[in-house]
Amino acid sequence: MEERAISQAIIKRLPRYYRYLGELIAQGVERISSNEFSKLMGVTASQIRQDLNNFGGFGQQGYGYNVKNLYEEIGKILGIDRVHNIIVVGAGNFGKALAGYSDFERRGFRIKALFDRDPSKVGNEYNGIEVHPISGMKDYIRENNIEIVALTVPKAAAIEIAQQLVDTGIKGIWNFAHTDLKVPKDIVVENVHLSESMMRLSYNIVNRGRGAGRK
């Protein structure tokens, strides 16, 4: 397949395709047409075909899609057909909630350790995951093949820690701090700003019926 730039809109839809396909597998569905899939997804059949054609198509004329095959192929595209080692920096309520979320491991994301500056938290375990002192973070990353760091710390701490992560060899930062991080381009940053999500929800509630939120 010719290499091409894939739009962020398509990338954002892929995990949703993956989730629905997983549910179809659990229901024992073996194949599905793009029209049937569109009714489940709330996306046009044309959009589904266009999205999947960016990666080879996977469908057969008159047959549709093999659900299990498509599920596996999208998993490969998303890179979740292998294990990604993660650490969480910040052992507060949100960091502990991430450590306790069992679905991550089923998706190939393995949280190896928590890190925190608070000495009273160091040595504690949450869902079997130990809290380490922040002073040992960089060595731990290098020694344990850590690819992703989740930051669940305040803004100022996130900026400081992000700079410490630059030369550790990590590939991505999952940023829950309410700030945009400046790191080299070879480190991918996924920002999850919960308050911004709530504000978008608020806007769409206030403006419902006026065409707001339509795609």
GUPAMI-855903 format. One line per field, with one value per residue (C-alpha): residue number from 1; residue in one letter; y, z, x. Coordinates in steps of 0.001 Angstrom, whole numbers. Layout:
<atoms>
marlum: (NUM, ...)
marvex: (a, ...)
north: (Y, ...)
up: (Z, ...)
east: (X, ...)
</atoms>
This chain:
<atoms>
marlum: (1, 2, 3, 4, 5, 6, 7, 8, 9, 10, 11, 12, 13, 14, 15, 16, 17, 18, 19, 20, 21, 22, 23, 24, 25, 26, 27, 28, 29, 30, 31, 32, 33, 34, 35, 36, 37, 38, 39, 40, 41, 42, 43, 44, 45, 46, 47, 48, 49, 50, 51, 52, 53, 54, 55, 56, 57, 58, 59, 60, 61, 62, 63, 64, 65, 66, 67, 68, 69, 70, 71, 72, 73, 74, 75, 76, 77, 78, 79, 80, 81, 82, 83, 84, 85, 86, 87, 88, 89, 90, 91, 92, 93, 94, 95, 96, 97, 98, 99, 100, 101, 102, 103, 104, 105, 106, 107, 108, 109, 110, 111, 112, 113, 114, 115, 116, 117, 118, 119, 120, 121, 122, 123, 124, 125, 126, 127, 128, 129, 130, 131, 132, 133, 134, 135, 136, 137, 138, 139, 140, 141, 142, 143, 144, 145, 146, 147, 148, 149, 150, 151, 152, 153, 154, 155, 156, 157, 158, 159, 160, 161, 162, 163, 164, 165, 166, 167, 168, 169, 170, 171, 172, 173, 174, 175, 176, 177, 178, 179, 180, 181, 182, 183, 184, 185, 186, 187, 188, 189, 190, 191, 192, 193, 194, 195, 196, 197, 198, 199, 200, 201, 202, 203, 204, 205, 206, 207, 208, 209, 210, 211, 212, 213, 214, 215)
marvex: (m, e, e, r, a, i, s, q, a, i, i, k, r, l, p, r, y, y, r, y, l, g, e, l, i, a, q, g, v, e, r, i, s, s, n, e, f, s, k, l, m, g, v, t, a, s, q, i, r, q, d, l, n, n, f, g, g, f, g, q, q, g, y, g, y, n, v, k, n, l, y, e, e, i, g, k, i, l, g, i, d, r, v, h, n, i, i, v, v, g, a, g, n, f, g, k, a, l, a, g, y, s, d, f, e, r, r, g, f, r, i, k, a, l, f, d, r, d, p, s, k, v, g, n, e, y, n, g, i, e, v, h, p, i, s, g, m, k, d, y, i, r, e, n, n, i, e, i, v, a, l, t, v, p, k, a, a, a, i, e, i, a, q, q, l, v, d, t, g, i, k, g, i, w, n, f, a, h, t, d, l, k, v, p, k, d, i, v, v, e, n, v, h, l, s, e, s, m, m, r, l, s, y, n, i, v, n, r, g, r, g, a, g, r, k)
north: (0, 3414, 5375, 8369, 10795, 9639, 12372, 12713, 12415, 8883, 7961, 9114, 6843, 3701, 2917, 3220, 752, -1553, -1359, -2115, -5006, -6461, -6320, -8050, -10835, -11309, -11652, -14329, -12204, -13467, -10966, -7586, -5320, -1664, -722, -2855, -1502, 2079, 1614, 450, 3159, 6127, 6765, 6511, 3341, 5499, 6987, 3525, 2316, 5465, 5167, 1511, 1987, 4113, 881, -1592, -1891, -5408, -5879, -8182, -7294, -9119, -10414, -7376, -7590, -10589, -9241, -11091, -10338, -6647, -6458, -7942, -5718, -2533, -3719, -3941, -492, 940, -884, -2741, -6174, -5880, -4764, -1121, -623, 2411, 4235, 6672, 9780, 10971, 8521, 10639, 9571, 9748, 7972, 5181, 4917, 4395, 1707, -65, -50, -3657, -3009, -1403, -4713, -6381, -3665, -4163, -1340, -2624, -216, -1235, 1313, 4491, 7383, 10145, 12765, 12125, 9833, 8596, 7070, 5396, 1631, 1424, -784, -189, -3117, -4755, -1789, -270, 3432, 4447, 7686, 10197, 10364, 6886, 7525, 8041, 4929, 2853, 3979, 2991, -339, -1483, -547, 2034, 3514, 5707, 7975, 9053, 12387, 12851, 15726, 19495, 21831, 23047, 19526, 18208, 20799, 19985, 16211, 16404, 18042, 15274, 12680, 14073, 12047, 8809, 7179, 7241, 7387, 9049, 11084, 10678, 14099, 14674, 17935, 21115, 22405, 21884, 20316, 21333, 18295, 17166, 16010, 12398, 12208, 11927, 13784, 12871, 15564, 14598, 17843, 16791, 20319, 21162, 18060, 19174, 22653, 21143, 19059, 22189, 24096, 21337, 21093, 24846, 25020, 21833, 22299, 25032, 22716, 22658, 19545, 18227, 16661)
up: (0, -951, 2111, 2680, 5412, 7294, 8650, 12385, 11821, 10460, 13265, 15819, 14281, 14220, 17973, 17683, 14766, 16849, 19836, 17788, 16005, 19380, 20465, 17243, 17842, 21357, 19805, 17404, 14257, 11543, 8751, 8235, 5274, 5252, 5302, 8398, 10032, 9258, 11109, 14215, 14047, 13043, 10233, 6545, 4682, 2244, 5109, 6477, 3065, 2498, 5935, 5516, 1934, 3350, 4794, 2043, 2239, 3747, 2331, -444, -3000, -2178, 1137, 3239, 6008, 7939, 11463, 13177, 10383, 10313, 14114, 13998, 11124, 12837, 15991, 13972, 12462, 15955, 17195, 19932, 18667, 20908, 24471, 25335, 28729, 30652, 33881, 35600, 37213, 39984, 42496, 43396, 42901, 39120, 38859, 41100, 38997, 35868, 37654, 38576, 35096, 33925, 30314, 29533, 29709, 27421, 24881, 25097, 27530, 30599, 33505, 35151, 37954, 39587, 40580, 43115, 45095, 48295, 50561, 52288, 48997, 48006, 48575, 48478, 45873, 43894, 41912, 42440, 40966, 43259, 43817, 43310, 44203, 41370, 41758, 40246, 37285, 34537, 35441, 35661, 32189, 30647, 32478, 31812, 28166, 28997, 25876, 27337, 30383, 31719, 33553, 36190, 38013, 38270, 35435, 36820, 37699, 34269, 32481, 34673, 34347, 30576, 30253, 32343, 30004, 26820, 26915, 28357, 25074, 25656, 22584, 23953, 26756, 27791, 29287, 31729, 33056, 32013, 29892, 26460, 26664, 24522, 23703, 20644, 17628, 18064, 21289, 20603, 23061, 23504, 25552, 27595, 29020, 30961, 31680, 27962, 27266, 29883, 28331, 24894, 26485, 28155, 24857, 23025, 25812, 25795, 22000, 21217, 18544, 16877, 14778, 17332, 17521, 14133, 11856)
east: (0, 1320, 2308, 40, -879, -3976, -6228, -6744, -10503, -10016, -7611, -10180, -12812, -10648, -10905, -14689, -14729, -12558, -14906, -18019, -16306, -15320, -18955, -20028, -17504, -18894, -22366, -21124, -21450, -19083, -19605, -21237, -21944, -20937, -24645, -25288, -22142, -23196, -26495, -24627, -21992, -24104, -21598, -22471, -21528, -19579, -17554, -16732, -15576, -13503, -11885, -10966, -9767, -6950, -5553, -6413, -10199, -10614, -14123, -15358, -18025, -21255, -19854, -19024, -16450, -15223, -15720, -12871, -10406, -11313, -11061, -7564, -6438, -7634, -5857, -2634, -3197, -3718, -607, -2475, -1513, 1572, 2313, 3062, 4695, 3434, 4195, 1849, 3350, 1072, -383, -3399, -6994, -6833, -3493, -4759, -7918, -5800, -3800, -7031, -8549, -8287, -9311, -5939, -4090, -6630, -5884, -2123, -1310, 543, 950, 4203, 4578, 3317, 5590, 5032, 6951, 4997, 7101, 3930, 2716, 5985, 5891, 2102, 437, -2736, -4097, -725, 1176, 3804, 4413, 8057, 9854, 9998, 13768, 14052, 11757, 14345, 16352, 13166, 12094, 15416, 15644, 12052, 11467, 8803, 7196, 4450, 4241, 844, 976, -1728, -52, -716, 268, 3602, 4748, 3717, 5858, 8856, 8490, 7974, 11380, 12943, 11421, 12945, 16176, 14764, 13754, 9988, 7765, 4651, 3095, -541, -1105, -3968, -2517, -4323, -1448, 71, 3514, 6483, 8608, 10622, 8606, 9726, 7676, 3939, 1692, -1977, -3717, -6762, -8137, -11224, -12439, -12367, -14444, -16957, -17103, -17820, -20574, -21974, -21924, -23780, -26381, -26997, -27098, -28982, -31584, -29532, -27420, -24573, -22498, -23615, -20999)
</atoms>
